[in-house]
Amino acid sequence: MKDIETKSVGPLPQGHPEVKKPKIGVLLANLGTPDNYDYWSMRRYLNEFLSDKRVIDIPSWKWQPLLQLIILSKRPFSSGEAYKSIWNEDKGESPLMTITKEQTEAVREHITAEFGDDVIVDFCMRYGNPSTESRVAELVAKGCDRILFLSLYPQYAGATMATANDQFFRALMKETWQPAARTVARYFDDPRYIEALANSIENSVDQMESRPETLVVSYHGMPKRYLMQGDPYHCQCQKTTRLVRERLGWDDIEIVTTFQSVFGREEWLKPYTVDEVARLAKEDGKRRIAVVAPAFAADCIETLEEINEEIKESFEEAGGEVFTYIPCLNAGEKHIGFLTDLIKENLTGW
C-alpha cells in the first residue's frame, strides 16, 4: 500500500484563521451504552435508542406516547438491573465501553506504527456517549480533512449499520468545512473475518471438558417485516453461519442459526434463540451446547446478560446440562489484525 499523502499548509495571509496540517481520521462506531445503570441514565439512553426511526418505524404519533408514558416509566428499571449485573465497577462503565476502548487503542497502535500522526484513530457510539457528532467535531478540530467511518457490524442492517452511517452524515452536516468521507461496507463474508470467528470457536471448544453437541449461532433479531421490505440482514447472517460451518468442517457438532432480543408483539426473525435452546434440550435431548454471537464485535448486554444468563437459564430449565458462551472477537489479535487491514484497504488513495 502506498504511503498516505498529507499536503502541507503554505503561508497564510496576515489575520487568516489558523489552518492545521491536513490529517486523516478513522472513526470506529459501536451501538452505544448508558453512562450508568441508574434510572435517569437508562431512560436517556433508551429514549435515544427507541426513538430512532431505523429501529422502531412506527409513526411518532402512535409510538412516542407509548414510549414516553409507559415503556420509559418501567423499562429503565429492568434494563438498569441487567446492566448492573455485568457493569465494570472498577472503571465505572459498561463492558461494551471497556472493550471498544481496547479495540480502538489496539487498532490505533497498528495504524500509528505505519502512518505516524498523519492518521488519527478514535471511536464513537451511535447512542449515548461519546456521541458521533462530538467525535467528528474533534477530528475536524484536529485538522482531519478526510474521515473513514467504520461501524462495527459485520452484517448490514438498517437498524445497525445504516443508522450509524446516518448519524455520521448528520454530524458532517454541521461542519463549516466539511471533510471528505468514506464508510466501510459490511464484512460478513470476508474470509479474514470468518477465519477469526472460526478460530475463536475452535479455541473455545478445545478448552471444554467435552465437545458440545450443538453450536448455536445467535444473531440479534429484527422484525420479519424488515426482511420482507428488502433488508439483507437475515441472508447475510445465514451466509456467515454457512461459511463458518464450512471453515470448521465439523461432522460431530450440529450448527444452527437463531435470533435473539425480540421486542414488541410482531413476529421477528425465527427461530428465537431463547426458545430454540429449550427445544434442543427438551425435544432433541441435547445436554451440551455452546453459543456464539457473530453479529456483535464486542461483548455487551445482549451477550453477557441475555445469552449468558437468560438464554442459559432457558436451556438448563429444559433439561440441558452444559451451556458454554463463546465470547465475541473483542480485542483479540486476529480481530484487531483484520480490522487494521480493513482500514488500510479503505484508506487506499487517500
C-alpha positions in Angstrom: 0.0 0.0 0.0 1.3 3.5 -0.9 2.1 6.0 1.9 -0.8 8.2 2.6 -0.3 11.7 1.3 -0.7 14.7 3.6 -0.2 18.0 2.0 1.4 20.7 4.0 -0.2 24.1 4.6 1.5 27.0 2.8 2.0 30.6 4.1 -1.3 32.3 5.1 -2.2 36.0 4.8 -2.0 38.1 7.9 -5.0 37.7 10.1 -6.1 34.4 8.4 -7.6 31.8 10.8 -5.2 29.0 11.7 -5.2 26.1 9.2 -3.9 22.8 10.7 -1.8 20.3 8.8 -4.3 18.0 6.9 -4.8 14.7 8.6 -7.0 11.6 8.2 -9.4 10.5 10.8 -10.6 6.9 11.3 -13.7 6.6 13.4 -14.8 3.2 14.8 -18.5 3.2 15.8 -20.4 0.8 18.0 -24.0 0.7 19.2 -23.7 2.5 22.4 -24.1 2.3 26.2 -25.8 4.2 29.0 -23.5 6.3 31.2 -24.7 4.4 34.2 -27.4 1.9 35.3 -29.5 4.4 37.4 -33.0 5.2 36.2 -32.3 8.6 34.5 -29.1 7.4 32.8 -31.0 4.4 31.4 -34.0 6.5 30.4 -31.9 8.9 28.4 -30.2 6.1 26.6 -33.3 4.1 25.9 -35.2 7.2 24.8 -32.5 7.9 22.2 -32.3 4.3 21.1 -36.0 3.6 20.9 -36.8 6.9 19.2 -34.6 6.0 16.2 -36.8 5.5 13.2 -34.4 2.9 11.9 -35.1 0.8 15.0 -38.8 1.4 15.6 -40.5 2.6 12.4 -44.0 3.1 13.9 -45.3 6.6 13.2 -44.3 9.0 16.0 -47.9 10.0 16.9 -48.5 6.3 17.7 -45.2 5.4 19.2 -44.0 8.3 21.3 -46.9 8.4 23.7 -46.5 4.7 24.3 -42.7 5.1 24.7 -42.7 8.2 26.9 -45.7 7.3 29.2 -45.4 3.5 29.5 -42.2 2.0 28.3 -39.8 4.6 29.7 -41.6 4.6 33.0 -40.8 0.9 33.6 -38.1 -0.4 31.3 -35.2 1.7 32.7 -35.6 -0.2 36.0 -35.4 -3.7 34.5 -32.7 -2.7 31.9 -30.8 -1.0 34.7 -30.7 -4.2 36.8 -29.5 -6.1 33.7 -26.7 -3.6 33.2 -25.8 -3.6 36.9 -25.2 -7.4 36.8 -22.5 -7.0 34.2 -21.2 -3.5 34.9 -17.4 -2.9 35.0 -17.4 -1.3 38.5 -13.6 -0.8 38.6 -13.8 1.5 35.5 -17.3 2.8 36.1 -18.5 1.8 32.6 -20.2 -1.0 30.7 -18.2 -3.9 29.2 -19.0 -2.6 25.7 -17.3 0.7 26.5 -14.3 -1.0 28.0 -13.9 -3.4 25.1 -14.5 -0.7 22.5 -11.7 1.4 24.1 -9.4 -1.6 24.0 -10.2 -2.3 20.3 -9.6 1.4 19.4 -6.3 1.5 21.3 -5.1 -1.7 19.6 -6.0 -0.5 16.1 -4.5 2.9 16.8 -1.2 1.3 17.8 -1.0 -0.6 14.5 -2.1 2.4 12.3 0.3 4.8 14.1 3.2 2.4 13.7 2.6 2.6 9.9 1.4 6.2 9.3 2.6 8.1 12.4 0.4 11.0 13.5 -0.9 11.6 10.0 -3.9 9.3 10.8 -5.9 9.7 14.0 -7.9 6.7 15.2 -10.9 7.3 17.6 -14.3 5.8 18.4 -17.9 6.9 18.9 -21.2 5.5 19.8 -24.5 5.7 17.9 -26.4 6.1 21.1 -25.1 7.7 24.3 -21.5 8.9 24.8 -19.1 9.7 23.2 -21.5 10.8 20.5 -20.8 10.6 16.8 -21.3 14.3 16.5 -18.8 15.2 19.2 -16.1 12.9 17.8 -16.5 14.1 14.3 -16.1 17.7 15.6 -13.0 16.7 17.5 -11.4 15.1 14.4 -12.2 18.2 12.3 -10.7 20.4 15.0 -7.5 18.4 14.9 -7.2 19.0 11.1 -8.8 15.9 9.6 -10.0 16.8 6.1 -10.9 13.1 5.4 -12.7 10.7 7.7 -13.1 7.0 7.3 -16.1 5.7 9.2 -16.2 2.0 10.3 -19.3 0.8 12.0 -18.5 -2.4 13.9 -21.3 -4.5 12.5 -20.2 -7.5 10.3 -23.7 -7.9 8.8 -25.6 -4.9 7.3 -29.0 -4.0 8.7 -31.0 -0.8 8.6 -31.2 -0.7 12.4 -27.4 -1.1 12.9 -25.0 -0.1 10.1 -27.4 2.2 8.3 -28.4 4.2 11.3 -24.8 4.5 12.4 -23.9 5.9 8.9 -27.0 8.2 9.1 -25.7 9.7 12.3 -22.2 10.2 10.8 -23.7 12.1 7.9 -25.8 14.2 10.2 -22.6 15.1 12.1 -20.9 16.1 8.8 -23.8 18.4 8.0 -22.9 20.6 11.0 -19.3 21.2 9.9 -18.4 24.5 8.3 -15.5 23.0 6.4 -16.9 19.5 5.8 -14.3 16.7 5.4 -14.4 14.2 2.7 -15.9 11.0 3.9 -15.9 7.2 3.3 -17.9 4.4 5.0 -16.7 0.8 5.3 -19.0 -1.8 3.8 -20.3 -4.8 5.6 -17.8 -7.6 6.0 -19.9 -10.6 7.0 -18.3 -12.9 4.4 -14.8 -11.6 4.4 -12.5 -14.6 4.6 -10.4 -12.9 7.3 -13.4 -12.3 9.5 -14.6 -15.9 9.0 -11.2 -17.1 9.9 -11.0 -15.0 13.1 -14.5 -16.2 14.1 -13.8 -19.9 13.4 -10.5 -19.7 15.2 -12.1 -18.3 18.3 -14.7 -21.0 18.2 -12.1 -23.7 17.8 -10.0 -22.3 20.7 -13.0 -22.2 23.0 -14.2 -25.8 22.1 -10.6 -27.1 22.6 -10.7 -25.8 26.2 -14.0 -27.5 27.0 -14.0 -30.7 29.0 -16.4 -32.3 26.5 -17.3 -31.1 23.0 -20.8 -29.5 22.6 -23.4 -31.5 20.7 -24.7 -28.3 19.1 -23.2 -24.9 18.3 -25.9 -22.2 18.4 -25.0 -19.2 16.2 -27.2 -16.5 17.7 -27.7 -13.1 15.9 -29.5 -10.0 17.1 -33.1 -10.2 15.8 -35.3 -7.9 13.8 -38.9 -7.8 12.8 -39.6 -10.3 10.0 -41.3 -7.4 8.2 -37.9 -5.7 7.7 -36.7 -8.7 5.8 -39.8 -8.6 3.5 -39.1 -4.9 2.9 -35.7 -5.8 1.5 -33.3 -5.6 4.4 -30.4 -8.1 3.6 -29.5 -8.8 7.3 -31.2 -12.2 7.5 -29.5 -13.5 4.4 -26.1 -12.2 5.5 -26.4 -13.9 8.9 -27.3 -17.2 7.2 -24.2 -16.9 4.9 -21.9 -16.1 7.9 -23.1 -19.3 9.6 -22.6 -21.3 6.4 -19.1 -20.0 5.8 -18.2 -20.7 9.5 -19.6 -24.2 9.2 -17.6 -24.9 6.0 -14.4 -23.5 7.6 -14.8 -25.6 10.8 -15.6 -28.7 8.9 -17.2 -30.4 11.9 -19.1 -33.7 11.4 -19.8 -34.3 15.1 -21.3 -31.0 16.1 -24.6 -29.6 14.8 -24.6 -25.9 13.9 -27.9 -23.9 13.9 -28.7 -20.3 13.3 -31.0 -18.4 15.7 -32.1 -14.8 16.5 -32.4 -13.1 19.9 -33.5 -9.9 21.6 -37.1 -9.9 20.5 -39.0 -6.7 21.3 -42.7 -6.0 20.9 -45.6 -8.2 19.7 -45.0 -8.6 16.0 -43.2 -11.6 14.5 -39.4 -11.4 14.4 -36.8 -13.5 12.6 -37.0 -17.1 13.7 -36.1 -19.4 15.4 -35.8 -17.3 18.6 -32.7 -18.3 20.5 -34.4 -18.4 23.9 -37.0 -20.9 22.5 -34.6 -22.9 20.3 -32.1 -23.7 23.1 -35.0 -25.0 25.2 -36.3 -27.1 22.3 -32.8 -28.6 21.7 -32.8 -29.8 25.3 -36.4 -30.9 25.6 -37.2 -32.3 22.2 -33.8 -33.3 20.8 -32.3 -34.4 24.1 -29.2 -32.2 23.7 -27.3 -31.9 27.0 -24.3 -29.8 25.9 -24.4 -26.7 23.7 -22.2 -23.7 23.0 -23.5 -20.3 21.9 -21.6 -17.8 19.8 -22.8 -14.3 18.7 -21.2 -13.2 15.4 -23.3 -10.1 14.9 -21.5 -8.4 17.8 -18.0 -7.1 17.5 -17.7 -6.7 21.3 -19.4 -8.3 24.3 -22.3 -6.3 25.6 -25.6 -6.5 27.4 -27.0 -8.8 24.7 -24.2 -11.4 25.1 -23.1 -11.1 28.7 -26.6 -10.8 30.3 -29.1 -12.0 27.7 -27.2 -15.0 26.4 -25.0 -16.0 29.4 -27.9 -15.5 31.9 -31.4 -15.6 30.4 -30.8 -17.9 27.4 -28.6 -20.2 29.6 -31.4 -20.4 32.1 -33.9 -21.4 29.4 -31.6 -24.2 28.3 -31.0 -25.5 31.8 -34.6 -25.4 32.8 -35.5 -27.5 29.8 -33.0 -30.2 30.9 -29.8 -29.0 29.4 -26.7 -29.6 31.5 -23.6 -27.9 30.0 -24.0 -24.4 28.5 -21.0 -22.5 27.2 -20.9 -19.0 25.9 -18.1 -18.3 23.4 -17.0 -14.6 23.7 -17.1 -12.1 20.9 -14.0 -11.4 18.9 -13.4 -8.3 21.1 -9.8 -7.1 21.1 -8.4 -10.5 20.1 -5.3 -10.5 18.0 -6.8 -11.9 14.8 -9.8 -9.5 15.1 -7.6 -6.4 15.5 -5.3 -7.6 12.7 -8.4 -7.9 10.4 -9.9 -4.5 11.4 -6.5 -2.9 10.8 -6.2 -4.4 7.3 -9.7 -3.4 6.5 -9.0 0.2 7.5 -5.8 0.3 5.4 -7.6 -1.1 2.4 -10.3 1.6 2.7 -7.7 4.3 3.1 -6.2 3.5 -0.3 -5.9 6.5 -2.5 -6.1 9.0 0.4 
